[in-house]
Amino acid sequence: MPLVTSTDMFKKAYEGGYAIGAFNVNNMEIIQGITEAAKEENAPLILQVSAGARKYANHTYLMKLIEAALIETDLPICVHLDHGDSFELCKSCIEGGFTSVMIDGSHLSFEENIKLTKQVTDYAHDKGVVVEGELGRLAGVEDAVNVSEKDSSYTDPDQVEEFVKKTGVDSLAIAIGTSHGAFKFKGEPQLRFDILEEVQNRLPGFPIVLHGASSVIPEFVEMINTYGGNMPGAKGVPEDMLRKAASMAVCKINIDSDLRLAMTANIRKHFVEHPDHFDPRQYLSPARAAIKGLVRNKLVNVLGCNGKA
């Protein structure tokens, strides 16, 4: 099966009350763990590549790994640029075979965000590629995204209709209280479902995206702390909140930090328990297995997209 866009995925997800998992990829083991889980659960997938991942792994290598995943799984897979910050980056990814791009103009004024997003959308649509825009700013740090709490802002529902109409985007990332990284909340986690509901009312049937939606699995945080790490206070989005969002207008939920935590926790554990090991296959195998188990849980118990490929 060739790469697909997210258009059909989102239509089915909206109508079915579930969401598609958008998992960030950086290397072979992460891609294998994600796609093996999706194959076993017969779930559609969005594999996300950030500018940082593209620089680290090389565009060609990542695309060939994803091509291998298509052969091995025969699943509908969309390849998406996560947090593209310029027209040039989006254009390069489109020309390089991506079927979806995000242009993140959330740091700009409303008018400048519309202008940049429309520029990308016009170019992408001409090439058969879909576009995700963003309104509102999530706090936190992840790759090139670094937004302080004071600079973050919720999405204003009064702006969403104008933004979508003037830009022509195919999906919209909104800020309702999630954040990037593993330290999302100082107190009890809270998401602004009232904002999500208002956006849903103003954009009926339109796919909404949640960034910064890792749950920061306590098991992996505890493992990291047990085996020499230092992550006190790491706290993510409760899975029941994500399931609720998926039952509403949210059709795409981004997951990155949980993958990193699962991989790092198991590598740390392996080196403590086997300090004499130096073969990468020995410590990357349990890391890959942990990612696979994590993704299966997300697909079934959080996203609800298992059996929907």
N, C-alpha and C positions, 0 to 999 in steps of 0.2 A: 504494500500500500504506500502511495506517495505521501509526502507531507501535506497537511490540510491547514486551512485557516480555522479560527475558533467560531466562525459564524454559526455553523450547524450545531456545534457543541453547546453554544450559549442558548440557542433557541430551545433545544431539548431540555437543557438544565433549568431554564426559566419556567418552562411549562411543567417540568417534573418536580420542582421544588428541591433541587440539589445544586451542588456547585462542582466545577472542575478544579482539580488541583494543579496549581502552577508551581512547579518545583525547580529551584535554581540548580544548575549543573556547572561543575568545574573540572571534572576529570572522569576517567573511565569507570571507576568503582561507583561513583555517585550515579552516573547514568545507568549502569547495570542494576544497581539496587532498586532504583525507581521503576525502571521499565520491567524488570522481572516481577515486581509486586503487581504492577498494572496488568501484566499479561495473566497472572494467576487470578486476578479479580475481574478481568475483562473490562477494564476501565479506560476511557479516553484520557489523554494526557496533554498538558502544556509543559514543555521543557523551556525554562527561561535561561537566558544568557545575559549577564550584566556586562557592562563595558570592562569591568575588572576581570571577569572570568574570560572574556574574549582575549584580553591582553595576556593573561596568565597562560591559558591553554592553547591559544592560537585558533583563529576562526576556522581554518581548514580542518584541524584535528577534531574540533568539537563537532563540526558538521559530518565528518566521516564516522565518528562514534555514534551520532544520532542516526545516520544512515544504516549502520549495523543494527541499531535497536529496532528500526523499521523492519528489517529483514527477519530478525529474531522473533518479533512480537506480532507483526501484521496488525498493529493497533492504529487507530487514528491519532496521530501526534502532530501538534502544532509547535513550531519553534518561534519563540517570542523574545524580543529584545526588552530587557527589564531596565527601566529608568534611563532611556535614551535622553541625553541632555542637549542635543543639537540636531539640526536638519542633516548635517554631514554624516553623523554617526548612524542615524536612521537610514539614510540613503545607502550607506555602505552595507548595512545589514540586509536591506532589501535586495540589493544587487548580489549579495552573497548567499541568497537562498532562504532567508527568514520568511515565514508566512505571516508574521504579526510583529508589530513594533509598538513600543510605548514611547511617546514623547512627553517628557515631564517638564512642563512649563510652569509648575506650581510656585516656583520662586519668583516668577515675573508678575507684573501687574495683570489684572484680569484681561485688559485689552491686548497686552503683549503676549499673554498665554494663548489667547484666541488666534492671534496672527501667526505665531510659530506652529501651533497645532494644526491650523488649516494648511499651512505650507506643506507639512509632512503628510497630512491626509490626502491632499490633492495628488501628491507624487505617488504615495503608496497605493491608492485606489486605482491609479492608472496602470499599476503593475500587478493588480489582483491581490494586494496585501492589505490586511486590516490594521486598524490603529486604535490604541488605547490612549486616552488623555487623562489628565488629573486636575482636580479642583480641591483646594485645601492642602495643608502641609502636615505630614506626619513627623513627629519628633523621632529622634534616635539616630544611630549610626549603623550603616551597612554599606560596605564597599565605598563608592564615591558619594553616597548620600549621607549628609551630616547636618542635622537640623536640631538646634537647641529647643528646649521646652518652651522658652519665651517666644521663639520664632515660629512655633507650630500654630496651626489654626484649623478649626473644624470647617468642613465644607458648608457653604451658605446655600441652602436649597433654592433661594431666590435667583441664583445665578445659573443653575444647571440647565434649564431649558434653552436659554440664550446661548450658552456655551456649546451645547450639543448641536443646535441648529446652525450656528455660524461656523463651526469647525467641521462638521460631518463625521465626527469620530464614531467608531463602532462599539465602544465600551468606555466606561468612565470610572476611574479610581477616585474614591472619596475618602475623607478623613472623618472617622466617627469615634476615635479614641485608641485605635491600634497604633503601634509604633515599631520602628525598625530595631533590630538587635535583640539581645536576651534580657534586657532590663527595661521592661515596658511600663511597669506600674510601681509607684512607691507605696500605695495603699491597696485597697481592694480593687480588682479589675472592674472597669465599667466601660461599656460601649454605648454610644448614643443611638439607640435604636429608634428614637423619635426622629432623628435626622434621616436615618435610612428610610424610615416609613414615609417621610415627607418627600424625599427624593423619588421614591418608588411611585408615589401618587402623581408627581409632576412629570415623570418619565415612564409611563406604563409600558411594560414589556421590554424595557431597555436594560441591557446587562450592566450590572454594577460590579466593581472590583474592590477587594480588600487587600491592601498591602500590610506588611508588618504583622502577619497573622499567625506566627508560630506560637505554639503553646508552651514552649520552653519546658519540655518534659522533665519533671522533678527527678525521675530515675537517672537521667543522663547528667543532670547538674550534680546530683549526689555522687555519682561515679567520678566525675571530674574532680570534685572536692576531695573525695576519698583517695584518689590516686595522684595527688600532688598539685591539683588546680586550686584556684581561688576565685569562686564566683558566688559569694554570699549575696542573698537578696535577689537573685535572678528570678524573674516572674513573667509569665506570658499570658496569652489570651486563653481563658478556659474553653475547653472543647465544646461544651454545651452552648456557649455564646456563638461560636462559629457555626454550629449546626443550625441555630436559630437564624443567623444571617443567611445561610445557604437556603433556608426554606422561604426566604423573602426574595428580594431582587438581586442578591449577590450571586453571580454565576461563576466567578473566578476568585479563588482564595490563594494568596501567595505564601509559600512556605520555603524558607531558606535557613534561618537560625537553627531550627530543629534538626535539619540534616547535618549541619556543622557540629552540633552538640553530640549527636548520635555517633558520628565518625570519630570525633576527638575523644569522647569518653571511652570508647572501646579500644582505641589505639593506646591511650594512657594506661588502661587496665592491662592490656597485653604486655606492655613493656615492664610494668611493675612485677607482673607474675612470671614473665619470661625475659629477664634482663639480658640473657645471652643471645636472644634472637636478633638477627640482622637481615633476614630475608623479607623484603616488602610483602611478599605473598602471605607470610605468616601473620602480619599485623593488619594488613588491609582486608583480608578475608572476613574476620569478625566485624570489622567496620562496615563492610559492604552488606553483610547479613543484618546488621543493626538498622541500616538505612532501609533495607527491604521490609523488615518488620514494622518499622515506623510508618512507612508509606502505606502498607496494607491497612494499618489501623486508621490512618487518615482517610483513605479511600472508602472504607466501609463505615466507620463510626462517626466521622466528622463531615466529610463531603457528601456521602451518600451516592457516589457516582459508580460504585461497583456494579458490574453487569450492564453498563450503559454504553459500551463501545459500539 
